Amino acid sequence: MKRAQLIRVAVYVASVLAALTLVAGALHTKAARPLLARLGLKCPIKGSAADVEAARLKSARAQRGTEAAASRPALGFALDTMTLADVKEWAENKRISCEEIRKNSFLRCSNVPLTALGTPGANGPAATISQLDFGFSPGNQHLVNISAWRNGMSATDAASQMNAVAASMKAELGAPSAEAGSRTAAYLAAGPMHTAVVEYRFSDYSADVSATNIPGRGLLLREHYMSARD
């Protein structure tokens, strides 16, 4: 793998590790704290809504592309348009279990079947999103951030699902802004923290899909969609 790809994977793995502190406590343990500290990462659970929104805006501004996205796919949800009330209504209609982790700004839903998102079902772990996190701007409660996690997948299932998501993104958004790693079962299964990433960066939107080999936990597939608007 080229040096630039290695750096991109390392940076992305660091961000995944940070986000994992929100995933069922996967790294929110005493043993994991030294690892997060070495990466210079703090637990996002402890941040205020204003702090989290400031971090999102800082990340969006740093990553922005130069052109606006032709569309902004986000698992069927409308960024900057839908509100916390809209997502709660969707969850109630689909009988999805959700918890408001941070009042007016962060909603977490568990065990979400793909059919609830209007996506054809798959088999096994790929058919259900283990955790679906929604971030809202604290000022107007508009939806600005979505992360979808599928845990405990085999390398074969993770590679297959990642390629399906990447193909859907390409059909709507064109060629990726960047890629790193290899979207193959052989590569993902080859060692701990092996990661494949596909990224899109626009002036008003960012999206990525990744698969990471988490030691002792199998493959973690993550989809992330974020508004890059101020």
HELIX and SHEET records of a PDB file:
HELIX    1   1 ARG A    3  LEU A   20  1                                  18    
HELIX    2   2 ARG A   33  ARG A   38  1                                   6    
HELIX    3   3 PRO A   44  LYS A   46  5                                   3    
HELIX    4   4 ALA A   49  GLN A   63  1                                  15    
HELIX    5   5 LEU A   84  LYS A   94  1                                  11    
HELIX    6   6 LEU A  114  LEU A  117  5                                   4    
HELIX    7   7 GLY A  124  ALA A  127  5                                   4    
HELIX    8   8 ALA A  155  LEU A  173  1                                  19    
HELIX    9   9 ALA A  185  ALA A  189  1                                   5    
SHEET    1   A 8 SER A  97  ARG A 102  0                                        
SHEET    2   A 8 PHE A 106  PRO A 113 -1                                        
SHEET    3   A 8 THR A 128  PHE A 136 -1                                        
SHEET    4   A 8 LEU A 143  MET A 153 -1                                        
SHEET    5   A 8 GLY A 218  SER A 227 -1                                        
SHEET    6   A 8 TYR A 205  ILE A 214 -1                                        
SHEET    7   A 8 THR A 195  ARG A 201 -1                                        
SHEET    8   A 8 ALA A 178  ALA A 180 -1                                        
END                                                                             
